[in-house]
Amino acid sequence: MGSHVSPFPNQGMDNIGMEDNEDNVIMDEKKFPRSDTTLSQVDLDILSKQMMVGKEGNIISRMDSMGNINKDLNSEDSPVDNIPVANFFGQSIQNSGVSSIKWNPFRKKSGILNVMHAQSKRNRMVSKHGRINTYNRGRDQHERFLKDFFTSLIELSWSWTLFSFAASFFISWLFFGVFWYLIALGHGDLDPANFVAGSNHSVCVDNVNDFATSFLFSLETQHTIGYGGRATTGQCSLAIILMCLQSIVGVVISACMAGIFFAKFTKPTSRGETVMFSKNALISIRDGALYLLVRLGDMRQSHLIECHVSGHFLSKKKTEEGEVIPYHLAQMEFGSEVDGTCEYIQPFWPLVVAHKIDKNSPLYDLAPRDLQTRQFEIILTLEGTTPETGNTVQTRTSYLPQEVKWAQRFDHACVAYDKELSKYAISYAMLNSYLEDRTPRLSAKALDERNNSKGGD
């Protein structure tokens, strides 16, 4: 949601402004919409707003000085603008075939898109899509990855996985084919003099006359094809031992291939794509305390199990002794309750998770004007278990200072009860909608000092 002009004369832009004096902070006059209406009327208003999003674009709700709600169209692009309620395997049913852009496998990515993607990762440890923006610079770490061979194979791309298994099969066929050729050569099976009339020479393997037939027999033995043209005889014990060894090696390679393929198929690498986070983090006041708010949701009907959320604050830290930690990760507690407690959530619909900005918070001394000067990154992580495979999924996003909006709160218009269908209607297109409130433009520390001074008086 882009920056917009505030209707309050003393608050300026979203992230621009000085701390207000006590006279400019009006706490007792704040009004919240739909406070005096019935629940049915609230549902009707939300349903109409959700329908307007699909026709007219995303809506930004703003509250004027009288507490009235004004709805404006969002001029920025949103990644969830055209998401319908009905989904099938994560695909749109209603909008299938609507787009006029045809898929072209030979089309190259636009240079503008590459530049925008690079800009989205700049100065971030975690991108907005959850990818960790790091790389290993050491040269002696490949041996450690080879020691964890199974995990390394699972993390390989599909092209390298298919190539490695095809190469392992071909090398094993070739390796044993050489041994079958050497057995036939050492036993005299390739000497024409042993096949003259009246000779009683018995071969080790029938119909193995050169290296090509040795390679074919190796392939047939390892995969128990059994065409019937070539077979071992009881004349060579070495050939019997080699056939047993090749059969065992073939079973081991096939078992490894099946295990790695199954692990790659069940690896929930793309499950996090259906978990959505709000574009901005908001700072608002709740029950007299400042909170950092983020909205998230799981689009799938089969929601994650044992879902919990956590946060970290990445910034520069300096100790009293003068030690400078350039990239320090401090823990931030997020919860689904109004006061920021209870890290476990039920993502039936988009939820707002809150972090209470108190003395234990790294944002305790953060003021609105500090969002323009300080450098930090707020990393939010959602972890849960997929009910289909039982694997753990971890998806994350991050927020830079310019993505934190002060004196804003989310518009609770993502879910409403539809009486006609007797179901709850959910709109993920409203995930980023927010409206202004009368949060004082003071840091939590300054706000506590002001409240304590009033209490002392």
C-alpha positions as CSV (number, residue, x, y, z in Angstrom):
1,M,0.0,0.0,0.0
2,G,1.6,3.2,-1.0
3,S,2.0,6.3,1.1
4,H,-0.9,8.6,1.1
5,V,-1.8,12.0,2.6
6,S,-3.1,11.7,6.1
7,P,-6.5,13.4,6.9
8,F,-5.1,14.4,10.2
9,P,-3.5,17.8,10.1
10,N,-0.7,17.1,12.6
11,Q,0.4,13.7,11.3
12,G,1.8,14.3,7.8
13,M,2.8,11.3,5.7
14,D,2.8,7.7,6.9
15,N,6.4,7.4,8.1
16,I,7.3,11.1,8.3
17,G,6.7,13.3,11.3
18,M,8.0,14.3,14.7
19,E,6.8,13.2,18.0
20,D,3.6,14.9,19.0
21,N,3.1,16.9,22.2
22,E,0.5,16.0,24.7
23,D,-1.9,18.6,23.3
24,N,-1.8,17.1,19.8
25,V,-2.5,13.6,20.9
26,I,-6.3,13.0,21.1
27,M,-6.8,9.6,22.6
28,D,-10.3,9.9,24.0
29,E,-11.9,10.9,20.7
30,K,-10.9,7.9,18.6
31,K,-13.8,6.2,16.9
32,F,-13.8,2.8,15.3
33,P,-16.1,1.9,12.4
34,R,-18.9,-0.6,12.7
35,S,-18.8,-0.3,16.5
36,D,-22.6,0.3,16.8
37,T,-23.8,-1.9,14.0
38,T,-25.1,-5.5,14.2
39,L,-23.0,-8.5,13.1
40,S,-25.3,-9.2,10.1
41,Q,-24.9,-5.6,8.9
42,V,-21.1,-5.9,9.3
43,D,-21.1,-9.1,7.2
44,L,-23.1,-7.4,4.5
45,D,-20.7,-4.5,4.4
46,I,-17.7,-6.8,4.2
47,L,-19.2,-8.9,1.4
48,S,-20.0,-5.9,-0.6
49,K,-16.5,-4.6,-0.1
50,Q,-15.0,-8.0,-1.2
51,M,-17.1,-7.9,-4.4
52,M,-15.9,-4.4,-5.1
53,V,-12.3,-5.5,-4.9
54,G,-12.8,-8.0,-7.8
55,K,-14.5,-5.4,-10.0
56,E,-12.8,-2.1,-9.1
57,G,-9.4,-3.1,-7.6
58,N,-8.1,-3.1,-4.0
59,I,-9.7,-0.7,-1.6
60,I,-7.9,1.4,1.0
61,S,-10.1,2.5,3.8
62,R,-9.3,5.8,5.5
63,M,-10.9,7.3,8.6
64,D,-11.4,11.1,8.7
65,S,-11.3,13.3,11.7
66,M,-15.0,12.6,12.5
67,G,-14.5,8.8,12.5
68,N,-16.2,8.2,9.1
69,I,-14.8,5.7,6.7
70,N,-13.8,6.8,3.2
71,K,-13.0,4.1,0.6
72,D,-10.4,4.8,-2.1
73,L,-9.0,2.7,-4.8
74,N,-5.5,1.3,-4.4
75,S,-3.3,2.6,-7.3
76,E,-0.5,0.1,-6.6
77,D,-0.3,-3.4,-7.9
78,S,-1.0,-6.1,-5.4
79,P,0.2,-9.7,-5.7
80,V,-3.3,-10.9,-4.7
81,D,-5.4,-8.6,-6.8
82,N,-7.2,-11.3,-8.8
83,I,-7.4,-14.2,-6.4
84,P,-10.8,-15.8,-6.3
85,V,-12.3,-17.6,-3.3
86,A,-12.7,-20.9,-5.1
87,N,-9.4,-22.8,-5.7
88,F,-8.6,-26.2,-7.1
89,F,-5.1,-27.6,-6.4
90,G,-4.1,-24.0,-5.7
91,Q,-5.3,-23.0,-9.2
92,S,-8.0,-20.5,-10.1
93,I,-11.2,-22.0,-11.3
94,Q,-13.1,-18.8,-12.1
95,N,-10.2,-17.0,-13.9
96,S,-8.9,-20.0,-15.8
97,G,-8.4,-19.1,-19.4
98,V,-9.2,-15.4,-18.8
99,S,-5.7,-14.1,-19.2
100,S,-4.7,-13.3,-22.8
101,I,-1.0,-13.9,-22.2
102,K,0.0,-17.3,-23.6
103,W,2.7,-19.4,-22.0
104,N,5.8,-19.5,-24.1
105,P,8.7,-21.8,-22.8
106,F,11.2,-19.9,-25.0
107,R,10.2,-16.4,-23.8
108,K,13.0,-14.8,-21.9
109,K,12.4,-12.8,-18.8
110,S,12.2,-9.1,-19.2
111,G,15.1,-7.0,-18.0
112,I,12.8,-4.8,-16.0
113,L,11.5,-7.8,-14.0
114,N,15.1,-8.9,-13.3
115,V,15.9,-5.5,-12.0
116,M,12.8,-5.4,-9.8
117,H,13.7,-8.8,-8.4
118,A,17.2,-7.7,-7.6
119,Q,15.8,-4.5,-6.0
120,S,13.5,-6.6,-3.8
121,K,16.5,-8.5,-2.4
122,R,18.8,-5.5,-1.8
123,N,19.8,-4.9,1.8
124,R,17.6,-7.9,2.9
125,M,18.7,-11.0,4.6
126,V,15.2,-12.5,3.8
127,S,13.4,-11.6,0.6
128,K,9.7,-10.8,0.5
129,H,9.2,-14.3,-1.0
130,G,11.0,-16.0,1.9
131,R,14.4,-16.8,0.3
132,I,17.5,-16.3,2.4
133,N,19.8,-13.9,0.7
134,T,23.1,-15.5,1.6
135,Y,25.8,-17.7,0.0
136,N,28.8,-19.7,1.2
137,R,32.2,-18.2,0.3
138,G,34.4,-21.0,1.7
139,R,36.2,-23.3,-0.7
140,D,36.8,-26.3,1.6
141,Q,33.1,-26.9,2.4
142,H,32.3,-29.3,-0.5
143,E,33.8,-32.2,1.4
144,R,31.3,-31.6,4.3
145,F,28.4,-31.7,1.9
146,L,29.7,-34.9,0.4
147,K,29.7,-36.5,3.9
148,D,26.0,-35.7,4.1
149,F,25.5,-37.5,0.8
150,F,21.8,-38.3,1.1
151,T,20.7,-34.8,2.0
152,S,22.9,-33.3,-0.7
153,L,21.2,-35.5,-3.3
154,I,17.8,-34.4,-2.1
155,E,18.7,-30.7,-2.4
156,L,20.0,-31.2,-5.9
157,S,17.8,-29.9,-8.7
158,W,15.7,-32.4,-10.7
159,S,17.9,-32.1,-13.8
160,W,21.0,-33.0,-11.8
161,T,19.1,-35.8,-9.9
162,L,18.0,-37.4,-13.1
163,F,21.4,-37.1,-14.7
164,S,23.2,-38.6,-11.6
165,F,20.9,-41.6,-11.5
166,A,21.2,-42.2,-15.3
167,A,24.9,-41.9,-15.0
168,S,25.0,-44.3,-12.0
169,F,23.1,-46.9,-14.0
170,F,25.1,-46.5,-17.1
171,I,28.4,-46.7,-15.2
172,S,27.3,-49.8,-13.4
173,W,26.3,-51.5,-16.7
174,L,29.6,-50.6,-18.2
175,F,31.6,-51.6,-15.2
176,F,30.1,-55.1,-15.0
177,G,30.1,-55.4,-18.8
178,V,33.9,-55.1,-18.7
179,F,34.1,-57.9,-16.1
180,W,31.8,-60.1,-18.1
181,Y,34.0,-59.5,-21.1
182,L,37.1,-60.3,-19.1
183,I,35.6,-63.6,-17.8
184,A,34.6,-64.6,-21.3
185,L,38.1,-63.7,-22.6
186,G,40.0,-65.5,-19.8
187,H,37.8,-68.6,-20.2
188,G,38.5,-68.8,-23.9
189,D,34.9,-68.1,-24.9
190,L,36.0,-65.5,-27.5
191,D,38.6,-67.8,-29.2
192,P,37.2,-69.2,-32.5
193,A,39.5,-72.3,-32.1
194,N,37.4,-73.5,-29.2
195,F,34.3,-73.7,-31.4
196,V,35.6,-76.0,-34.2
197,A,33.9,-79.2,-35.0
198,G,34.6,-81.9,-32.4
199,S,35.5,-79.4,-29.6
200,N,33.9,-80.0,-26.2
201,H,34.5,-76.4,-24.9
202,S,31.7,-75.1,-22.6
203,V,31.2,-71.3,-22.3
204,C,30.6,-69.4,-19.1
205,V,27.8,-67.3,-20.7
206,D,25.9,-68.3,-23.8
207,N,25.9,-66.0,-26.8
208,V,28.5,-63.6,-25.5
209,N,30.9,-63.1,-28.4
210,D,32.3,-59.6,-28.0
211,F,32.1,-56.5,-25.8
212,A,28.8,-55.4,-27.1
213,T,27.1,-58.7,-26.2
214,S,28.9,-58.5,-22.8
215,F,27.4,-55.0,-22.2
216,L,23.9,-56.3,-23.1
217,F,24.2,-59.2,-20.8
218,S,25.2,-56.9,-18.0
219,L,22.1,-54.8,-18.6
220,E,19.9,-57.8,-18.7
221,T,21.4,-59.3,-15.5
222,Q,21.1,-56.1,-13.5
223,H,17.5,-55.5,-14.3
224,T,16.4,-59.2,-14.6
225,I,15.1,-58.6,-18.2
226,G,15.7,-62.2,-19.3
227,Y,15.2,-62.1,-23.1
228,G,16.3,-65.7,-23.2
229,G,19.2,-65.3,-25.7
230,R,22.1,-65.0,-23.1
231,A,22.4,-66.9,-19.8
232,T,25.1,-68.1,-17.4
233,T,26.1,-71.7,-17.3
234,G,27.4,-73.8,-14.4
235,Q,30.9,-74.1,-15.8
236,C,32.3,-70.9,-14.2
237,S,32.0,-70.2,-10.5
238,L,33.4,-66.7,-11.0
239,A,30.6,-65.9,-13.4
240,I,28.0,-67.0,-10.8
241,I,29.6,-64.8,-8.1
242,L,29.7,-61.8,-10.4
243,M,26.0,-62.3,-11.3
244,C,25.1,-62.3,-7.6
245,L,27.2,-59.1,-6.9
246,Q,25.6,-57.3,-9.9
247,S,22.1,-58.2,-8.8
248,I,22.8,-56.8,-5.3
249,V,24.3,-53.6,-6.7
250,G,21.3,-53.1,-9.0
251,V,18.8,-53.5,-6.1
252,V,20.8,-51.0,-4.0
253,I,20.9,-48.4,-6.8
254,S,17.1,-48.8,-7.4
255,A,16.3,-48.5,-3.7
256,C,18.4,-45.3,-3.4
257,M,16.7,-43.9,-6.5
258,A,13.2,-44.7,-5.1
259,G,14.0,-43.2,-1.7
260,I,15.5,-40.0,-3.0
261,F,12.7,-39.5,-5.6
262,F,10.1,-40.1,-2.9
263,A,11.8,-37.6,-0.5
264,K,12.0,-35.0,-3.3
265,F,8.4,-35.5,-4.2
266,T,7.2,-35.2,-0.6
267,K,9.5,-32.3,0.1
268,P,7.1,-29.3,0.6
269,T,9.3,-26.8,-1.2
270,S,6.4,-24.9,-2.8
271,R,3.9,-25.3,0.1
272,G,4.9,-21.9,1.4
273,E,3.7,-20.3,-1.9
274,T,0.1,-20.5,-0.6
275,V,1.0,-18.8,2.7
276,M,0.6,-15.1,2.3
277,F,1.9,-12.2,4.3
278,S,0.8,-8.5,4.2
279,K,3.0,-6.2,2.2
280,N,3.5,-3.8,5.1
281,A,3.8,-4.1,8.8
282,L,1.7,-1.6,10.8
283,I,2.2,0.1,14.2
284,S,-1.0,0.8,16.0
285,I,-2.1,1.3,19.6
286,R,-4.2,-1.3,21.4
287,D,-5.5,-0.9,24.9
288,G,-3.0,1.9,25.6
289,A,0.1,0.0,24.2
290,L,1.9,0.1,20.9
291,Y,1.9,-3.0,18.8
292,L,3.5,-4.1,15.5
293,L,0.9,-5.8,13.4
294,V,1.3,-8.2,10.5
295,R,-1.5,-10.1,8.7
296,L,-1.0,-13.6,7.2
297,G,-3.1,-16.3,5.8
298,D,-3.1,-19.8,4.3
299,M,-5.0,-20.1,1.1
300,R,-5.4,-23.9,1.1
301,Q,-8.4,-25.5,2.6
302,S,-6.2,-28.1,4.2
303,H,-4.4,-25.7,6.6
304,L,-1.1,-26.3,8.3
305,I,-1.2,-28.2,11.6
306,E,0.5,-27.0,14.8
307,C,1.1,-23.6,13.2
308,H,3.1,-21.1,15.1
309,V,4.7,-17.8,14.3
310,S,8.0,-16.2,15.5
311,G,10.0,-13.1,14.7
312,H,13.5,-11.8,14.7
313,F,15.0,-8.3,14.6
314,L,18.1,-7.9,12.6
315,S,20.2,-4.8,13.4
316,K,23.5,-3.4,14.5
317,K,24.2,-4.0,18.2
318,K,26.8,-2.4,20.5
319,T,27.5,-3.5,24.0
320,E,28.5,-1.4,27.0
321,E,32.1,-2.7,26.6
322,G,32.3,-1.4,23.1
323,E,31.8,-4.6,21.2
324,V,30.0,-4.0,17.9
325,I,27.9,-6.8,16.5
326,P,27.1,-5.7,12.9
327,Y,24.3,-8.2,12.3
328,H,22.6,-9.1,15.6
329,L,19.4,-11.2,15.6
330,A,17.1,-10.4,18.5
331,Q,14.0,-12.4,19.2
332,M,10.6,-10.9,18.8
333,E,7.5,-12.5,20.2
334,F,4.4,-12.5,18.0
335,G,1.0,-13.8,18.9
336,S,-2.6,-14.0,17.6
337,E,-4.2,-12.6,20.7
338,V,-4.9,-8.9,21.0
339,D,-2.1,-8.5,23.5
340,G,0.4,-10.4,21.3
341,T,0.4,-13.6,23.3
342,C,-0.2,-17.2,22.0
343,E,2.2,-17.9,19.2
344,Y,0.1,-20.9,18.0
345,I,-2.5,-19.9,15.4
346,Q,-5.4,-21.5,13.5
347,P,-5.2,-20.1,9.9
348,F,-8.9,-20.7,9.1
349,W,-8.8,-17.2,7.5
350,P,-6.3,-14.3,7.4
351,L,-5.2,-13.4,10.9
352,V,-3.4,-10.4,12.4
353,V,-0.5,-11.4,14.6
354,A,0.8,-8.7,17.0
355,H,4.1,-7.9,18.7
356,K,3.8,-5.8,21.9
357,I,6.3,-3.0,21.9
358,D,7.4,-2.9,25.5
359,K,10.7,-2.7,27.5
360,N,11.7,-6.1,26.2
361,S,11.1,-5.2,22.5
362,P,13.9,-4.0,20.2
363,L,11.4,-1.4,19.0
364,Y,10.9,0.2,22.4
365,D,12.7,3.4,21.5
366,L,11.6,3.5,17.9
367,A,9.9,6.8,16.9
368,P,8.2,7.6,13.6
369,R,11.1,9.7,12.3
370,D,13.5,6.9,13.1
371,L,11.9,4.8,10.2
372,Q,13.7,7.2,7.8
373,T,17.1,6.9,9.4
374,R,17.6,3.6,11.2
375,Q,18.5,0.4,9.4
376,F,17.0,-2.9,10.5
377,E,15.0,-5.8,9.2
378,I,12.0,-7.5,10.9
379,I,11.9,-11.2,9.9
380,L,8.6,-13.1,10.4
381,T,8.6,-16.9,10.3
382,L,5.6,-19.2,10.1
383,E,6.1,-22.9,10.8
384,G,3.6,-25.7,10.6
385,T,3.1,-29.3,9.5
386,T,1.4,-30.4,6.3
387,P,-1.5,-32.8,6.9
388,E,-0.8,-34.6,3.5
389,T,2.8,-35.7,4.1
390,G,3.5,-34.8,7.7
391,N,6.5,-32.7,6.7
392,T,7.4,-29.5,8.5
393,V,6.9,-26.3,6.4
394,Q,8.7,-23.1,7.2
395,T,7.9,-19.9,5.3
396,R,9.1,-16.4,6.1
397,T,9.1,-12.8,5.0
398,S,10.8,-9.6,6.1
399,Y,10.0,-5.9,6.5
400,L,12.4,-3.0,6.1
401,P,11.9,0.4,7.8
402,Q,10.2,1.9,4.8
403,E,7.7,-1.0,4.8
404,V,6.6,-0.2,8.4
405,K,3.6,2.1,8.5
406,W,2.9,4.2,11.7
407,A,-0.6,5.0,12.9
408,Q,-2.3,2.4,10.7
409,R,-4.3,-0.7,11.5
410,F,-5.6,-3.4,9.3
411,D,-9.2,-3.2,7.9
412,H,-11.0,-6.3,9.2
413,A,-12.7,-7.1,5.9
414,C,-11.1,-10.4,4.9
415,V,-13.9,-12.6,6.3
416,A,-17.7,-12.4,6.5
417,Y,-20.5,-14.8,6.9
418,D,-22.6,-15.4,3.7
419,K,-26.1,-16.3,4.7
420,E,-27.1,-17.4,1.2
421,L,-24.3,-20.1,1.1
422,S,-24.2,-20.6,4.9
423,K,-20.4,-20.3,4.7
424,Y,-17.8,-17.8,5.6
425,A,-16.6,-15.8,2.6
426,I,-12.8,-15.2,2.6
427,S,-11.1,-12.6,0.4
428,Y,-7.3,-12.7,0.3
429,A,-7.4,-9.6,-1.9
430,M,-8.2,-7.6,1.2
431,L,-5.0,-8.9,2.9
432,N,-3.2,-5.6,2.5
433,S,-6.0,-3.2,3.2
434,Y,-5.5,-0.9,6.1
435,L,-6.9,2.4,7.5
436,E,-5.5,5.2,9.6
437,D,-6.1,5.6,13.3
438,R,-5.2,8.0,16.0
439,T,-2.0,6.3,17.3
440,P,0.2,8.9,18.9
441,R,3.4,9.6,17.0
442,L,5.6,8.7,20.0
443,S,7.9,5.9,20.7
444,A,6.7,3.3,23.2
445,K,9.4,4.6,25.6
446,A,8.2,8.2,25.3
447,L,4.6,7.0,25.6
448,D,5.4,5.2,28.9
449,E,7.3,8.2,30.3
450,R,4.3,10.5,29.5
451,N,1.9,8.1,31.1
452,N,4.1,7.7,34.2
453,S,4.5,11.5,34.5
454,K,0.7,11.9,34.3
455,G,0.3,9.2,37.0
456,G,2.8,10.9,39.2
457,D,0.9,14.2,38.9
